[in-house]
Amino acid sequence: MRAVVQRCRSARVEVDGTVVGAIGPGLCTFLGAGKGDDDATAFALLEKILRLRIFPDERGKMSLSLLDCQGELLLVSQFTLYGDTRKGRRPSFEGALAPALAEPLLDRTVAFVRSLGVKVETGRFGADMRVFVENDGPVTLPLASPGDTWP
Protein backbone atom coordinates (compact mmCIF):
# COMPACT_ATOMS: atom_id res chain seq x y z
CA MET A 1 0.00 0.00 0.00
CA ARG A 2 1.22 3.47 -0.85
CA ALA A 3 0.27 6.90 0.41
CA VAL A 4 1.11 10.52 -0.14
CA VAL A 5 0.31 12.46 3.00
CA GLN A 6 -0.08 16.25 3.04
CA ARG A 7 -0.55 18.30 6.18
CA CYS A 8 -3.32 20.76 5.42
CA ARG A 9 -5.37 23.57 6.82
CA SER A 10 -8.35 22.33 4.82
CA ALA A 11 -9.11 20.00 1.93
CA ARG A 12 -12.10 18.94 -0.10
CA VAL A 13 -13.04 16.61 -2.94
CA GLU A 14 -15.60 17.44 -5.60
CA VAL A 15 -17.29 15.12 -8.06
CA ASP A 16 -19.31 16.73 -10.84
CA GLY A 17 -19.14 20.07 -9.01
CA THR A 18 -20.53 18.64 -5.75
CA VAL A 19 -18.45 18.41 -2.58
CA VAL A 20 -18.35 14.74 -1.52
CA GLY A 21 -15.82 15.11 1.30
CA ALA A 22 -14.27 18.04 3.18
CA ILE A 23 -12.07 18.50 6.25
CA GLY A 24 -10.57 21.28 8.31
CA PRO A 25 -7.04 21.08 9.72
CA GLY A 26 -5.48 17.65 9.37
CA LEU A 27 -4.14 15.38 6.65
CA CYS A 28 -5.10 14.95 3.03
CA THR A 29 -3.96 11.44 2.15
CA PHE A 30 -3.86 9.90 -1.30
CA LEU A 31 -3.99 6.13 -0.86
CA GLY A 32 -3.26 3.38 -3.37
CA ALA A 33 -3.67 -0.36 -2.86
CA GLY A 34 -1.34 -2.80 -4.56
CA LYS A 35 -1.49 -6.49 -5.35
CA GLY A 36 -1.13 -8.48 -2.16
CA ASP A 37 -2.41 -5.70 0.14
CA ASP A 38 -4.94 -6.73 2.75
CA ASP A 39 -6.56 -5.38 5.91
CA ALA A 40 -3.40 -5.88 7.98
CA THR A 41 -1.32 -3.97 5.43
CA ALA A 42 -3.82 -1.13 5.18
CA PHE A 43 -4.49 -0.80 8.91
CA ALA A 44 -0.76 -0.77 9.74
CA LEU A 45 -0.07 1.97 7.21
CA LEU A 46 -3.02 4.07 8.37
CA GLU A 47 -2.01 3.69 11.99
CA LYS A 48 1.46 4.97 11.05
CA ILE A 49 -0.09 7.93 9.21
CA LEU A 50 -2.27 8.80 12.20
CA ARG A 51 0.77 8.71 14.50
CA LEU A 52 3.22 10.64 12.29
CA ARG A 53 4.60 13.49 14.38
CA ILE A 54 4.28 16.21 11.75
CA PHE A 55 2.13 18.81 13.51
CA PRO A 56 3.72 21.69 15.44
CA ASP A 57 3.67 21.85 19.20
CA GLU A 58 3.56 25.12 21.18
CA ARG A 59 7.24 25.75 20.30
CA GLY A 60 6.65 25.18 16.58
CA LYS A 61 8.52 21.86 16.58
CA MET A 62 6.94 19.00 14.63
CA SER A 63 6.21 16.66 17.51
CA LEU A 64 2.44 16.09 17.48
CA SER A 65 0.44 13.52 15.55
CA LEU A 66 -3.00 13.81 13.97
CA LEU A 67 -4.33 11.90 16.99
CA ASP A 68 -2.59 14.30 19.41
CA CYS A 69 -4.11 17.41 17.83
CA GLN A 70 -7.47 15.79 17.00
CA GLY A 71 -7.11 16.64 13.34
CA GLU A 72 -9.25 15.35 10.50
CA LEU A 73 -8.38 12.98 7.65
CA LEU A 74 -9.35 13.14 4.00
CA LEU A 75 -8.67 9.81 2.28
CA VAL A 76 -8.63 9.86 -1.51
CA SER A 77 -8.21 6.60 -3.41
CA GLN A 78 -5.53 6.92 -6.05
CA PHE A 79 -4.47 3.85 -8.03
CA THR A 80 -2.00 6.00 -9.98
CA LEU A 81 0.39 5.74 -7.03
CA TYR A 82 1.15 2.35 -8.59
CA GLY A 83 2.00 3.87 -11.97
CA ASP A 84 5.22 2.34 -13.27
CA THR A 85 7.00 4.70 -15.65
CA ARG A 86 10.29 2.82 -16.00
CA LYS A 87 9.46 1.72 -19.55
CA GLY A 88 8.21 4.06 -22.24
CA ARG A 89 6.05 7.08 -21.64
CA ARG A 90 2.74 5.51 -20.75
CA PRO A 91 2.48 4.35 -17.12
CA SER A 92 1.66 0.73 -16.41
CA PHE A 93 -0.67 0.06 -13.51
CA GLU A 94 0.00 -3.68 -13.27
CA GLY A 95 0.96 -3.35 -9.61
CA ALA A 96 -2.36 -1.81 -8.55
CA LEU A 97 -4.95 -3.93 -6.80
CA ALA A 98 -8.00 -4.70 -8.96
CA PRO A 99 -10.87 -2.24 -8.32
CA ALA A 100 -13.21 -5.04 -7.18
CA LEU A 101 -10.77 -5.76 -4.33
CA ALA A 102 -9.44 -2.24 -3.74
CA GLU A 103 -12.79 -0.55 -3.09
CA PRO A 104 -13.90 -2.86 -0.25
CA LEU A 105 -10.39 -2.69 1.22
CA LEU A 106 -10.60 1.11 1.24
CA ASP A 107 -14.07 0.94 2.84
CA ARG A 108 -12.75 -1.32 5.62
CA THR A 109 -9.79 1.02 6.11
CA VAL A 110 -12.08 4.02 6.52
CA ALA A 111 -14.16 2.07 9.07
CA PHE A 112 -10.96 1.15 10.95
CA VAL A 113 -9.86 4.80 11.17
CA ARG A 114 -13.34 5.90 12.28
CA SER A 115 -13.26 3.25 15.01
CA LEU A 116 -10.26 5.12 16.43
CA GLY A 117 -12.39 8.25 16.81
CA VAL A 118 -10.90 10.17 13.88
CA LYS A 119 -13.15 12.23 11.62
CA VAL A 120 -12.64 10.79 8.14
CA GLU A 121 -13.98 12.05 4.84
CA THR A 122 -13.38 10.44 1.46
CA GLY A 123 -13.57 11.02 -2.23
CA ARG A 124 -15.63 8.71 -4.43
CA PHE A 125 -13.91 5.54 -5.57
CA GLY A 126 -13.37 5.41 -9.33
CA ALA A 127 -14.82 8.87 -9.94
CA ASP A 128 -13.19 11.76 -11.77
CA MET A 129 -12.41 13.89 -8.72
CA ARG A 130 -11.20 17.42 -8.17
CA VAL A 131 -9.12 17.66 -4.99
CA PHE A 132 -8.47 21.03 -3.36
CA VAL A 133 -5.80 21.14 -0.67
CA GLU A 134 -4.67 24.14 1.34
CA ASN A 135 -1.22 22.83 2.21
CA ASP A 136 0.21 23.66 5.60
CA GLY A 137 3.98 24.03 5.67
CA PRO A 138 4.01 22.52 3.11
CA VAL A 139 4.58 19.11 4.65
CA THR A 140 4.27 16.26 2.15
CA LEU A 141 5.48 12.71 2.76
CA PRO A 142 5.40 9.57 0.61
CA LEU A 143 4.82 6.38 2.61
CA ALA A 144 4.67 2.71 1.72
CA SER A 145 3.94 -0.55 3.48
CA PRO A 146 6.92 -2.60 4.65
CA GLY A 147 8.37 -4.56 1.75
CA ASP A 148 7.22 -2.06 -0.86
CA THR A 149 10.23 -0.55 -2.64
CA TRP A 150 8.46 2.77 -3.30
CA PRO A 151 9.35 5.62 -2.84
Backbone torsions as a table, in degrees:
resi	resn	phi	psi	omega
1	MET	NA	143.2	-178.1
2	ARG	-128.3	148.4	179.5
3	ALA	-145.3	147.9	166.9
4	VAL	-119.0	119.4	-174.0
5	VAL	-109.6	129.1	177.9
6	GLN	-124.7	123.7	173.2
7	ARG	-70.9	134.0	-175.6
8	CYS	-139.2	158.9	172.2
9	ARG	-87.3	-30.4	174.6
10	SER	-164.1	160.0	176.8
11	ALA	-159.1	152.1	177.3
12	ARG	-151.8	157.9	176.8
13	VAL	-123.8	133.3	175.8
14	GLU	-118.6	142.7	172.8
15	VAL	-127.6	123.1	-178.0
16	ASP	52.6	39.5	177.0
17	GLY	79.8	1.0	-179.9
18	THR	-109.6	132.5	177.6
19	VAL	-71.3	123.6	179.1
20	VAL	-107.6	-13.9	177.4
21	GLY	-162.6	137.6	179.9
22	ALA	-151.8	143.8	177.7
23	ILE	-134.6	163.2	170.1
24	GLY	-92.9	-145.1	-178.2
25	PRO	-58.1	136.0	180.0
26	GLY	161.9	-135.7	-177.6
27	LEU	-127.9	130.7	168.3
28	CYS	-97.6	119.9	-173.8
29	THR	-124.6	120.6	173.8
30	PHE	-90.9	126.3	-170.9
31	LEU	-126.9	127.3	177.9
32	GLY	-122.3	137.1	178.2
33	ALA	-103.0	137.5	-179.9
34	GLY	-112.9	167.6	177.8
35	LYS	-56.0	132.8	-179.8
36	GLY	93.1	-11.7	178.7
37	ASP	-71.4	145.9	179.3
38	ASP	-143.3	-172.7	-178.4
39	ASP	-57.4	-44.2	-178.1
40	ALA	-60.7	-42.7	179.0
41	THR	-62.0	-49.4	-176.8
42	ALA	-64.9	-46.9	-176.6
43	PHE	-65.0	-38.4	179.0
44	ALA	-64.5	-43.7	179.8
45	LEU	-66.0	-42.2	179.8
46	LEU	-66.9	-36.3	177.2
47	GLU	-64.2	-38.6	176.5
48	LYS	-62.5	-44.8	179.8
49	ILE	-59.4	-44.4	-178.2
50	LEU	-65.7	-25.2	-176.6
51	ARG	-102.7	1.2	176.8
52	LEU	-59.7	129.4	-178.9
53	ARG	-90.3	79.5	-175.9
54	ILE	-125.3	11.6	176.5
55	PHE	-107.0	144.1	-175.9
56	PRO	-74.1	142.5	172.2
57	ASP	-88.2	-169.0	-177.3
58	GLU	-64.5	-19.0	177.7
59	ARG	-95.0	0.6	-179.5
60	GLY	85.5	3.7	179.3
61	LYS	-84.7	136.7	178.0
62	MET	-72.1	97.8	-178.8
63	SER	-140.9	2.5	179.8
64	LEU	-110.7	148.5	177.0
65	SER	-98.3	172.4	175.1
66	LEU	-58.0	-40.5	179.4
67	LEU	-65.2	-40.4	-179.8
68	ASP	-61.7	-41.9	-175.3
69	CYS	-98.4	8.1	177.8
70	GLN	53.2	43.6	177.7
71	GLY	-78.2	176.0	-178.5
72	GLU	-109.0	162.3	-176.2
73	LEU	-129.4	127.7	171.8
74	LEU	-108.5	116.3	178.6
75	LEU	-104.2	123.8	-179.3
76	VAL	-122.1	117.3	178.9
77	SER	-66.6	136.5	-177.5
78	GLN	-150.6	91.6	-179.5
79	PHE	-64.5	-19.9	-177.4
80	THR	-68.1	-9.9	172.5
81	LEU	-63.8	-16.1	176.7
82	TYR	-99.4	14.8	177.1
83	GLY	-67.1	124.1	178.9
84	ASP	-104.0	115.1	-176.4
85	THR	-111.0	18.6	-178.4
86	ARG	-68.8	-26.0	179.6
87	LYS	-118.1	130.3	175.7
88	GLY	65.8	-159.6	-176.5
89	ARG	-115.3	-8.2	178.4
90	ARG	-103.2	122.9	-178.4
91	PRO	-63.9	144.2	171.5
92	SER	-100.4	139.1	179.9
93	PHE	-114.3	28.4	-179.6
94	GLU	-56.8	-31.7	-176.9
95	GLY	-79.0	-11.2	-178.0
96	ALA	-75.3	145.9	175.8
97	LEU	-69.5	141.0	179.5
98	ALA	-57.6	141.0	-178.4
99	PRO	-53.5	-36.9	-179.1
100	ALA	-63.5	-23.9	177.2
101	LEU	-99.0	-33.5	-176.5
102	ALA	-69.0	-41.6	-176.9
103	GLU	-62.7	-48.9	177.9
104	PRO	-64.9	-32.3	176.7
105	LEU	-63.5	-43.8	177.8
106	LEU	-62.9	-41.6	178.6
107	ASP	-60.6	-42.7	179.1
108	ARG	-67.5	-34.4	178.1
109	THR	-66.1	-43.5	177.1
110	VAL	-61.0	-43.6	178.8
111	ALA	-62.1	-39.7	177.9
112	PHE	-60.8	-47.8	-178.5
113	VAL	-64.8	-40.7	177.9
114	ARG	-62.9	-34.7	179.7
115	SER	-64.8	-18.7	177.5
116	LEU	-87.9	1.0	177.3
117	GLY	87.7	13.2	-179.6
118	VAL	-92.0	136.1	173.2
119	LYS	-73.3	122.3	-178.5
120	VAL	-124.7	132.2	171.1
121	GLU	-119.7	160.0	-178.0
122	THR	-137.5	167.7	168.3
123	GLY	-85.0	-155.4	177.1
124	ARG	-121.8	119.2	-175.9
125	PHE	-55.2	129.3	175.7
126	GLY	78.1	-3.0	-178.3
127	ALA	-85.5	161.3	171.3
128	ASP	-83.2	105.7	-172.1
129	MET	-107.6	151.2	169.7
130	ARG	-112.3	122.1	-178.0
131	VAL	-112.4	126.9	-180.0
132	PHE	-115.7	121.4	-177.2
133	VAL	-127.5	125.2	171.0
134	GLU	-95.2	93.1	-176.7
135	ASN	-60.7	148.2	177.9
136	ASP	-120.5	109.5	178.7
137	GLY	127.8	-71.4	-6.4
138	PRO	-74.1	146.7	173.1
139	VAL	-123.1	114.6	-179.1
140	THR	-135.0	126.8	-177.5
141	LEU	-131.2	132.0	170.3
142	PRO	-88.2	137.1	179.0
143	LEU	-132.7	152.2	176.8
144	ALA	-144.0	156.5	176.0
145	SER	-66.1	154.1	175.5
146	PRO	-54.6	138.4	-179.8
147	GLY	93.3	-20.0	177.7
148	ASP	-80.8	132.2	-176.2
149	THR	-83.9	-2.1	179.6
150	TRP	-89.3	146.5	-4.3
151	PRO	-83.0	NA	NA
